Amino acid sequence: MLLILPLLLAAGGIVSPAFISADNLSNLLLQFAPLAIVAMGQALVMIVRGLDLSVASMMATAAVIATGFSGSDRDVATIFAVALAVAVMIGLLNGFLVTKRQVSPFLATLATMILLQGFRFAYTQGAPSGNVPPLLRVFGAGKFHGIPYNVLVLVALAIILAIVLHRSTFGRRIFIVGGNPVTGRLFGIQSDLIIIACYLISACLAAVGGLILSGYVGLVDNWVGQGYELDSIVACVVGQVSLQGGRGSILGALTGAAIIVIIANEVLLLGVPIQVQLIIKGAVIVIAAALYARKDN
């Protein structure tokens, strides 16, 4: 999949010269960071044989929280604290439902998605008000010597998660639990705690992604991040994270997210209708799944 990225970039430059312009490439990075952050959390959940459909709703909730204060920079720390506190509760609830109540990940996270939507609409009365603090706008859309700040945040998170997943005991346990839960129990691994931790990390990353996205957009409504639940799953599938658990990587999630963003940008520059965009996205999933199945065989 890493080899596909330069091919896509080259194809974009050939099809539309505007694609390789500095402004467009900068916009690509700005759009890439929130999806990549969410996809990394989704990857952890998928490795332990789960799905997290609540990430988009968590992003929107975090965005609403971002406008729930005075709108000054002194509130940014409080905004992050409140958003992460809500994310911790949602992550724990998802993990509890999946592990202790044996609810399917699809239904459990669908329920928390709807729950968050209900609380969000009750709080905002359907119309969020308030301003995104300037500092959040810097994190969401600002640049440091041409490099977006949100990409710097993404790189820091990616390095931490890659070390945790691929270089720590906790990471090895994630792969063991995802590959074979029975084997995990025989090794004395507390599988339920590992799964809950993955849902917890996914929710927290979704909250961070939502805050960054709110800074990028500059305006907040109840549907900030809409579609990211499916896009993050697609990014992971394209990045060779197994839906059957036990296999995947942070780099794979990042690669898949980059491919999704690049393809979306290219078809947008070409003026392709939304219906065709959806067909292309579906075709990408089918091709990625077919390549993965061939690799397994």
C-alpha positions as CSV (number, residue, x, y, z in Angstrom):
1,M,0.0,0.0,0.0
2,L,2.9,2.3,0.6
3,L,3.9,1.9,-3.1
4,I,0.4,3.1,-4.1
5,L,0.9,6.5,-2.5
6,P,3.5,7.9,-5.0
7,L,1.5,6.4,-7.9
8,L,-1.6,8.3,-6.7
9,L,0.3,11.5,-6.3
10,A,1.8,11.1,-9.8
11,A,-1.6,10.3,-11.2
12,G,-3.1,13.4,-9.5
13,G,-0.5,15.6,-11.0
14,I,-1.1,14.3,-14.5
15,V,-4.8,14.5,-14.3
16,S,-5.0,17.9,-12.7
17,P,-1.9,20.2,-12.4
18,A,-3.7,22.0,-9.5
19,F,-3.3,18.8,-7.4
20,I,0.4,19.3,-7.0
21,S,0.2,23.0,-6.1
22,A,1.6,24.0,-2.8
23,D,-1.8,25.2,-1.5
24,N,-3.6,22.0,-2.5
25,L,-0.9,19.7,-0.9
26,S,-1.1,21.8,2.2
27,N,-4.8,21.4,2.3
28,L,-4.3,17.7,1.8
29,L,-2.2,17.5,5.0
30,L,-4.8,19.6,6.9
31,Q,-7.6,17.2,5.9
32,F,-5.4,14.1,6.5
33,A,-4.5,14.7,10.1
34,P,-8.0,14.4,11.7
35,L,-8.9,11.3,9.8
36,A,-5.5,9.7,10.5
37,I,-5.8,10.4,14.2
38,V,-9.2,8.7,14.3
39,A,-8.0,5.8,12.1
40,M,-5.2,5.0,14.5
41,G,-7.7,4.5,17.3
42,Q,-10.0,2.5,15.0
43,A,-7.0,0.3,14.1
44,L,-6.5,-0.7,17.7
45,V,-10.1,-1.7,18.1
46,M,-10.1,-3.7,14.9
47,I,-7.0,-5.6,15.9
48,V,-8.9,-6.8,19.0
49,R,-11.8,-7.9,16.7
50,G,-14.0,-4.9,17.2
51,L,-15.4,-1.8,15.5
52,D,-16.1,1.7,16.8
53,L,-19.0,3.4,15.1
54,S,-19.1,6.1,17.8
55,V,-16.0,7.9,16.7
56,A,-17.8,10.5,14.5
57,S,-20.3,11.2,17.2
58,M,-17.5,11.6,19.7
59,M,-15.8,14.0,17.3
60,A,-18.9,16.1,17.0
61,T,-19.4,16.1,20.8
62,A,-15.8,17.3,21.4
63,A,-16.4,20.0,18.8
64,V,-19.5,21.2,20.6
65,I,-17.6,21.2,23.9
66,A,-15.0,23.4,22.1
67,T,-17.6,26.1,21.7
68,G,-19.2,25.7,25.1
69,F,-17.0,28.1,26.9
70,S,-16.1,31.8,26.5
71,G,-14.1,31.2,23.3
72,S,-10.8,32.5,24.7
73,D,-7.5,30.7,24.7
74,R,-7.5,30.3,28.5
75,D,-10.3,27.8,28.1
76,V,-8.4,25.4,25.8
77,A,-7.0,23.3,28.6
78,T,-10.4,23.0,30.1
79,I,-11.9,22.1,26.8
80,F,-9.4,19.3,26.3
81,A,-10.0,18.0,29.8
82,V,-13.8,17.9,29.5
83,A,-13.6,16.4,26.0
84,L,-11.2,13.7,27.1
85,A,-13.3,13.0,30.3
86,V,-16.4,12.4,28.1
87,A,-14.3,10.2,25.8
88,V,-13.1,8.2,28.7
89,M,-16.7,7.5,29.8
90,I,-17.7,6.6,26.2
91,G,-14.7,4.3,25.8
92,L,-15.3,2.6,29.0
93,L,-19.0,2.1,28.2
94,N,-18.1,0.7,24.8
95,G,-15.6,-1.7,26.3
96,F,-17.9,-2.7,29.1
97,L,-20.8,-3.5,26.7
98,V,-18.5,-5.6,24.4
99,T,-16.6,-7.5,27.1
100,K,-18.9,-7.8,30.1
101,R,-22.3,-7.8,28.5
102,Q,-21.2,-9.6,25.3
103,V,-22.9,-7.1,23.0
104,S,-21.6,-7.1,19.5
105,P,-19.2,-4.3,18.8
106,F,-21.4,-3.0,16.0
107,L,-24.5,-2.7,18.2
108,A,-22.6,-1.5,21.3
109,T,-20.9,1.4,19.5
110,L,-24.0,2.2,17.4
111,A,-25.9,2.6,20.7
112,T,-23.2,5.0,22.2
113,M,-23.2,6.9,18.9
114,I,-26.9,7.5,19.2
115,L,-26.6,8.2,22.9
116,L,-24.0,10.9,22.2
117,Q,-26.2,12.4,19.5
118,G,-29.1,12.6,21.9
119,F,-27.1,14.3,24.7
120,R,-25.5,16.7,22.1
121,F,-28.8,17.8,20.6
122,A,-30.3,18.2,24.1
123,Y,-27.4,20.4,25.1
124,T,-27.3,22.5,22.0
125,Q,-31.1,22.6,21.3
126,G,-30.2,21.7,17.8
127,A,-28.1,24.7,17.1
128,P,-24.6,24.9,18.7
129,S,-23.5,28.5,19.5
130,G,-20.2,30.0,20.6
131,N,-16.8,30.4,19.1
132,V,-13.8,28.1,18.7
133,P,-10.9,29.5,20.6
134,P,-8.1,31.0,18.4
135,L,-5.6,28.5,19.8
136,L,-7.7,25.6,18.6
137,R,-7.9,27.3,15.2
138,V,-4.1,27.4,15.2
139,F,-3.9,23.7,16.0
140,G,-6.6,22.9,13.3
141,A,-5.5,25.2,10.5
142,G,-2.2,26.9,11.4
143,K,1.2,26.1,10.0
144,F,4.7,26.1,11.3
145,H,7.2,26.9,8.5
146,G,4.6,25.5,6.0
147,I,3.9,22.3,8.1
148,P,0.4,22.2,9.6
149,Y,0.3,22.1,13.4
150,N,-2.3,19.3,13.2
151,V,0.2,17.1,11.3
152,L,2.8,17.7,14.0
153,V,0.2,16.6,16.6
154,L,-0.5,13.5,14.4
155,V,3.2,12.6,14.1
156,A,3.7,12.8,17.9
157,L,0.6,10.6,18.5
158,A,1.6,8.2,15.8
159,I,5.1,7.7,17.2
160,I,3.7,7.1,20.7
161,L,1.1,4.6,19.5
162,A,3.6,2.8,17.2
163,I,5.9,2.3,20.1
164,V,3.1,1.2,22.4
165,L,1.6,-1.2,19.8
166,H,4.8,-2.7,18.3
167,R,7.4,-2.3,21.1
168,S,5.6,-2.9,24.4
169,T,4.1,-5.7,26.3
170,F,0.7,-4.1,26.1
171,G,1.0,-4.0,22.3
172,R,2.0,-7.7,22.1
173,R,-1.1,-8.5,24.3
174,I,-3.3,-6.6,21.9
175,F,-2.2,-8.8,19.0
176,I,-2.5,-12.0,21.1
177,V,-6.0,-11.1,22.2
178,G,-7.0,-10.1,18.7
179,G,-5.5,-13.2,17.1
180,N,-6.9,-15.7,19.5
181,P,-8.8,-14.7,22.7
182,V,-8.6,-18.3,24.0
183,T,-4.8,-18.3,23.7
184,G,-4.7,-15.0,25.5
185,R,-6.6,-16.4,28.4
186,L,-4.4,-19.4,28.5
187,F,-1.4,-17.1,28.8
188,G,-3.1,-15.4,31.7
189,I,-3.8,-12.2,29.8
190,Q,-6.8,-10.2,31.1
191,S,-8.4,-10.0,27.6
192,D,-11.3,-7.8,28.8
193,L,-9.0,-5.1,30.1
194,I,-7.0,-5.1,26.9
195,I,-10.2,-4.7,24.8
196,I,-11.6,-2.0,27.1
197,A,-8.3,-0.1,26.9
198,C,-8.4,-0.2,23.1
199,Y,-11.9,1.3,23.0
200,L,-10.8,3.9,25.5
201,I,-7.9,4.9,23.4
202,S,-10.1,5.0,20.3
203,A,-12.6,7.4,22.0
204,C,-9.9,9.7,23.3
205,L,-8.3,9.9,19.8
206,A,-11.7,10.7,18.3
207,A,-12.1,13.5,20.8
208,V,-8.7,14.9,19.9
209,G,-9.5,14.5,16.2
210,G,-12.8,16.3,16.8
211,L,-11.2,19.3,18.5
212,I,-8.6,19.6,15.7
213,L,-11.3,19.3,13.1
214,S,-13.3,22.0,14.8
215,G,-10.3,24.3,14.7
216,Y,-9.8,23.5,11.0
217,V,-13.5,24.1,10.1
218,G,-13.8,27.2,12.4
219,L,-17.5,26.7,12.7
220,V,-19.3,23.9,14.7
221,D,-22.6,22.1,14.1
222,N,-24.0,18.9,15.5
223,W,-22.5,16.9,12.6
224,V,-18.8,17.8,12.6
225,G,-16.9,14.6,11.7
226,Q,-19.9,13.0,10.0
227,G,-18.8,10.0,8.0
228,Y,-15.5,9.6,9.8
229,E,-16.7,6.4,11.4
230,L,-16.9,4.7,8.0
231,D,-13.9,6.6,6.5
232,S,-11.7,5.4,9.5
233,I,-12.8,1.8,8.9
234,V,-12.2,2.1,5.2
235,A,-8.7,3.6,5.9
236,C,-7.9,0.7,8.2
237,V,-9.1,-1.9,5.7
238,V,-7.1,-0.2,2.9
239,G,-4.1,-0.1,5.2
240,Q,-4.3,-3.9,5.7
241,V,-5.7,-3.9,9.2
242,S,-7.6,-7.2,9.5
243,L,-11.3,-7.1,10.2
244,Q,-10.8,-10.6,11.8
245,G,-8.4,-9.2,14.3
246,G,-4.8,-10.0,15.2
247,R,-3.1,-8.1,12.4
248,G,-2.6,-4.4,11.6
249,S,-0.2,-1.5,12.2
250,I,-0.2,2.2,12.9
251,L,1.6,2.8,9.6
252,G,-1.1,0.8,7.8
253,A,-3.8,3.0,9.3
254,L,-1.9,6.2,8.3
255,T,-1.3,4.9,4.8
256,G,-4.9,4.0,4.3
257,A,-6.0,7.4,5.6
258,A,-3.6,9.1,3.1
259,I,-5.0,7.0,0.2
260,I,-8.6,7.9,1.1
261,V,-7.8,11.6,1.4
262,I,-5.8,11.7,-1.8
263,I,-8.5,9.9,-3.8
264,A,-11.2,12.1,-2.4
265,N,-9.2,15.2,-3.3
266,E,-8.5,14.0,-6.9
267,V,-12.1,13.2,-7.7
268,L,-13.1,16.6,-6.2
269,L,-10.7,18.5,-8.4
270,L,-12.1,16.6,-11.4
271,G,-15.6,17.7,-10.5
272,V,-16.8,14.1,-10.2
273,P,-20.4,13.9,-8.8
274,I,-20.9,12.6,-5.3
275,Q,-22.5,9.4,-6.6
276,V,-19.4,8.5,-8.5
277,Q,-17.2,9.4,-5.5
278,L,-19.1,6.8,-3.4
279,I,-18.7,4.2,-6.2
280,I,-15.0,4.9,-6.3
281,K,-14.7,4.6,-2.5
282,G,-16.6,1.3,-2.6
283,A,-14.3,0.0,-5.3
284,V,-11.3,0.9,-3.3
285,I,-12.6,-1.1,-0.4
286,V,-13.4,-4.1,-2.6
287,I,-9.9,-4.0,-4.2
288,A,-8.2,-3.7,-0.8
289,A,-10.2,-6.6,0.6
290,A,-9.4,-8.7,-2.4
291,L,-5.7,-8.0,-2.2
292,Y,-5.8,-8.8,1.5
293,A,-7.6,-12.1,0.9
294,R,-5.1,-13.0,-1.8
295,K,-2.3,-12.3,0.6
296,D,-3.8,-14.6,3.3
297,N,-4.1,-17.4,0.7
